[in-house]
Amino acid sequence: MPPAGPCQVRNAGGNVTSIGSAEGLYHAGFGDVDAHLTNLPFRMSVPCPAYLPFINWYARFLDGPKVKPLTPKEKAWLAVRNVTDPFNAITILGTSAISVASDPDSPYGPGFPGFGRSVGVAYTQDITGEFFGTFLIPSIVHQDPHYHREPTESIKHRIGHAILQVVWTQGDNGKGMINYANLVGDAIDDEINNLYVPGRATNMPASAARYGINLALTPTDNFITEFVPDIASHIHVQAVFVQRIINQVAKSNGGGS
């Protein structure tokens, strides 16, 4: 329960006084206490201001995920939330508009039709990546899909930690394990993307090059997750917005190889 404010205290005091008066009248022989209590204008009827707790919207960037294993259902909801995040939509729309506007010979085509195709492809890539990288593979191998920050360590240690997390992460049991979501998920994503992403080579050397580029860019996303919350705590920027931009740029670079 939230702590009582002055209004609640006044109402409670009024109730105590009213009930005490009714009890005194009853014991003095002035009728039925129940009837008297029913007719009393209790001060609880006086409306109090709604209790609005202080919410620190940036706290989720400061504290890493709790040591609690996610169920497959929770991992699925995490994937859905990542896809439907408004900042994700903003970055997809923005990067698609810039890429189509800056390249009239884009394989997506010019104008609004090309913009629409680019947005559709970007969302499909996002859904595919979240399905395999956040839900399916972590559920099968019992991997924690979160990135675990180490804000109390030295800068050098945190840089190494962000790079290492590309291949070595944390399992549902809190112990270290291979990052199958990255190592296996990126390969699956690329092969599926070959089926519908326009203007890309689908042979083995091209796929291998894209796979290497994606893994090379993954630490950039980890750096954002690791260090931007430190900045956000001071200037109150939405760290997730910056992170989504990096994610989308990484996908665009990898997909265009």
HELIX and SHEET records of a PDB file:
HELIX    1   1 PRO A    6  HIS A   27  1                                  22    
HELIX    2   2 VAL A   33  ASN A   39  1                                   7    
HELIX    3   3 ARG A   43  SER A   45  5                                   3    
HELIX    4   4 ALA A   59  LEU A   62  1                                   4    
HELIX    5   5 PRO A   72  THR A   84  1                                  13    
HELIX    6   6 PRO A   86  SER A  102  1                                  17    
HELIX    7   7 GLY A  111  GLU A  130  1                                  20    
HELIX    8   8 PHE A  131  LEU A  136  3                                   6    
HELIX    9   9 ILE A  137  VAL A  141  1                                   5    
HELIX   10  10 ILE A  155  LEU A  164  1                                  10    
HELIX   11  11 TYR A  180  LEU A  183  1                                   4    
HELIX   12  12 GLY A  185  ASN A  193  1                                   9    
HELIX   13  13 MET A  204  ILE A  235  1                                  32    
HELIX   14  14 ALA A  239  GLY A  255  1                                  17    
SHEET    1   A 2 TRP A 168  GLN A 170  0                                        
SHEET    2   A 2 GLY A 176  ILE A 178 -1                                        
END                                                                             
